[in-house]
Amino acid sequence: TGALDEMVLSLTGKGLTSGEIVAHLAEVYGMDTSKETVSTITDKALESMAEWRTRPLDSVYPVVFIDAIHVRIRDGQVANRPVYVAIAVTVDGYREILGLWTGQGGEGAKYWQTVLTEIRNRGVRDVLMLVCDGLTALPEAVNAIWPQTVVQTCVVHLVRNSLRYGSRRDTAEIARDLKPIYTAVDESQAQSRLTEFKEKWDSRYPSISGIWERSWNEFVPFLSLPPAIRQVVYTTNAIESLNARYRRAAQACGHFPNETAALKRLYLATLALDPTGRGRQRWSNRWKAALNEFDVLFDGRLTANQV
């Protein structure tokens, strides 16, 4: 029974539906099970999920990334609902998934403030930088919780949103012309590169430069960062791969009967990444250089807030 439980939980975490698990067990092991049995087994993870979602966190994180994916939940009628994901880079240079939360309707700064308040209440006294997708009013929500935190618009999101407004045949050239903006040595040079971009592309795609201008105040902090920290803040592969896994797990089900079922499936996907459930992996092979830069740039807060 223990082996069956482990197998069902593992297969669920890898994205198989209950029906696919039943078929797999019958084909490979000759087991006669049912979807109800699979559901009963996965429900055993609810207690550990509750503990994971309320576990104490580190006192300080150099960087926290926040993002949301959307899943379909049937609550009266099937509708897209955001699932909020917070991922941190620890002082030791590892990725840690801080939690998963379901919200109502579209993604909003007000609900993010609730999520971040909960993270603070779980022991996080300081976050040096918080990276997000440029949601309106989010900087104010973050600074209400951690007044010294630098809110940085995710450069990858800026580039991706920009490319949505360009024709597919121009995608490669637009991406190439955007790169000098976010690789500039300082704000003055970045502003010059943006002006050059506008002169070339505004006649066809004026919305692209508008995206950068509206996000400029939250993009600019990135330009003052040393190279070692830029690499940590810009490198979002770990986040993108995590969200891709979450989306596959959610899409396999079509929709969920309720919030708990959605969170349970995503939690099991997290467990599949790492037995601790934290989804830890090394963020950067050159982490020590970044760690020293963080502590110097942020006036020793990284060291002072560790317990």
N, C-alpha and C positions, 0 to 999 in steps of 0.2 A: 504494500500500500504506500509506504514511504517513497519507494522508487517511482511509482505511478504518479504520485503527487508532484515530485520533482520534475518528471518528464512533462506533465501537463503545464506546469508553471513556466518551464523553460520554453516550450513550444508556443505558448501564449505570448510570452515576452518577445519571441522572434517574429510575431505578427500573424500566426495562424489563427483562423477562426475556430469556434467550437466544433463546427461540422468537419473542418479539415483535420482537426486533431482526432476526432472519432474515426474518420476514414484512415488516417495514418496508423493509429494503434491497431485497427483491424487488419490492415494490409501487411504491416511489418511484424506485429507481435501476435496477431490472431486474437486480440482482446475484444470482448464484446462490451462496449461502453455506450454512453449516451451523452447528448449535449447537456442534459441536466446534471450528470455526474461531473462533467468538466466544469460546469458553472459552480457546483458545490465545492470542488477542489480549489478553484481560483478565489472563491470567497474567503478561503482560509488566509489569504494574503491581506485582507482588509485590516486586521489588527496590526500587523507589522507596518502597513501603509500609514495608519494613523500615528504610530510611533515615529516613523520616518518624517512625516510632515510636521511634527512638533518637536523634533530633536533639537538640543542646544547647538548653536552654531559658533564659529570662531568669533573672537571679539573684534577683529579687523580684517578687511579684505582689500588688497590693492585695487582690484577691479571687479565690478559686478556687471554682468550683461543681462538685460531684460528683453523679453520678446514674447510674442503671443502666437499660437497657432489656433486654427478654428476647426472645431469638430461638430458633427451633426448629432444633436440630442433631441429625443422625443419628449417634450414636456407639454402635453396637450396636442401640440403639432410639432413636426420635425423642423428644427431651426438651427442655423449656424450659431455656435456659442464659442467665445474665446476661452482658451486655456492658457493661463499666464505661466511663463517659465522664467525662473531666475537662476542664473549660472554664475558662479564666482571663480576667480583665480585666487587660490590660497597663497599664504605667505611662503609656502614650500614650492609654489609653482605648479600646483595641480588644479585641474578643473573639478569643481564640486557643484552638483545640482542641488540647489537650496530648497526647491519645492515646486509643487504644481498647484494651481488654484483655478477654479472655474468661475467665470463672471457671466453677467447678463448682457445681451445685446453686443454692440461693437466694443472694441478696445478703447479704454478711456483712462485719462490721467487720475481721475477720482478713485477708480478701483485700484490702480497701481499704488496709490498712496496707502490704501488699506493693506495691500500685500507687503509693501516696504515697512509699514508700521509693525506688522507681524514679525518680519525678519529682524527688526530692531529689538522687539520684545523677546526674541529667542537668543539674545545675547550679543548682537552685532552693534558695537558702540561707534564704529567708524567705517566708512567706505571712502577710499581716496578718489576713485573715479567710477561713475556709473555710465555705461554705454547703452544707448537706446536708439530707436528709429525716428526720433524727431517729433514725437507726439506733442501737440500743443498743450501748454500748461504743465508739462511733466517736470521741467526744471524747478518750478515753484513747489510742486508736490514733494520732490526729492529733498530740497533744501529745508522744507518744514520738518523733516525727520533728521537729516544729517546736514547741518548748515554749511559745513566746509567742503562738502562733496562737489567735485567738478563733474558737471553733466556734459557728456560728449555725444554728439550725434554719430551714429555708426556710419563710417565711410562706405562700407559695403552696401548698406541700405541706400545711401545717397546715389551711388553709382547705378545700382539696380533700378531705382525709381526713375533715374534719368533715362536709362535705356528704353524704358517702356514708351517714351514719347517719340522715339526715333524709328524710322523705317528700318526693317530688318537688314536691308542692303547697306545701311549706314552704321550699323551697330559697332563693328570693329573700329571704324574711324572715329566715331564719337567717344568710345571707351579710351582710345589712344589719346584723344585731345583732352579728355578729362584728367588723365593721370598727372600732367604737370601741375594741376591745381592742388591735389592732395599730397603730392610729393615735394611741394615748394618748401624752401628753407624757412620762410616766415610768412606772416600775413600779407605784407606788402607785395611780395613776389606772387603769392597765390591770387591776390586781387588782380594783378597784371595778367596772369594766365587766364583768369575768368573773363576779363575784358576781351582778350584775344579770342576766347571761345565764343563769346557773344557776337563779336564781329563776323565770325565765320558761320555760325549756326543759327542765330536768332531769326534770320529771314525765313528759315524753314521750320525750326523747332524752338520757338521762344519760351516754351514752358520749361525747358531743361535748365536754362540759366536762372529762371525764377525759383526752381527747387533749391538751388545752391544759395541764392540770395536770402530766401526765407529762413534757411537753416544756418546762415553764416555765423551767428553768435554762438551756436552750440557746436559748430564745426571748427571754429578758430582755435580752441584749446589744443586740438590735435597738432597744430603747426608748431606749438611751443615745446612739444615733447622731444626728449632725446630719442635717437634711433632705437635703442633697446626697448623703450616703453612704447614707441609707435608700433613696433612689431607685435607686442602683446595686445594692444588695443585694436589694431587693424586685423589681426589674424582671427577670423571667425569660423575657420573650418570646423572646429570642434562644436560650435553652436549649430552651424548649418547641418552637419552630419547627424547631430542629435535630433534636431527638428525634423529632418528627413525620416529618421527612424520612427519618431512619434507619428508623423503623418501617415506612413505606411501602416502602422499598427491601427490607426483610427480608420483609415479608408477601407481596410480589409473588412471591417464590420458594417460599413455603410452608415449606420447611425446607432446610437446607444439609447437604451430605455430611460436612463437617468444620469445625473452627474457622477454618482458613485461608480457606475459601470465604466464611464469614460476614464475617470481618474485611476481606477483599478488597472485598466488595460495599459495606460501610459506608465503607471508605476512598475508594472511587470516588465515593460520595455526597458525601463531604467535598470531594473535588476539584471536584465539580460546583458547590459553593458558591463556590469561589475557586480560581484556578489555582495558588496557592501551596500549597494543601492545608491551610491553617491555618484556613479559614473565617472570615477576619477581616472584621469590620464594626464601625462606630462604635457604642460602647455607649451613650453619652449625649452629647447636644449641649451639655450643661453640664458637661463632664468636668473642666475646669480648676478649677471650684469644688470638686468632689469630691476632686480630686487634692490640693489644698491642705488640705482637711479631714482627709484620710487622713494626711498627713505630720504635721500638728499632733496629731491624736488618738493616733497611734501613735509619738510621741516621736522623729520623724525617721528611723524605721527604713526608710521608703520610699527616702529619699535615701541613707542610709548604706550600704544593701545593693546599690545599683546599681553595676555595673562599667563 
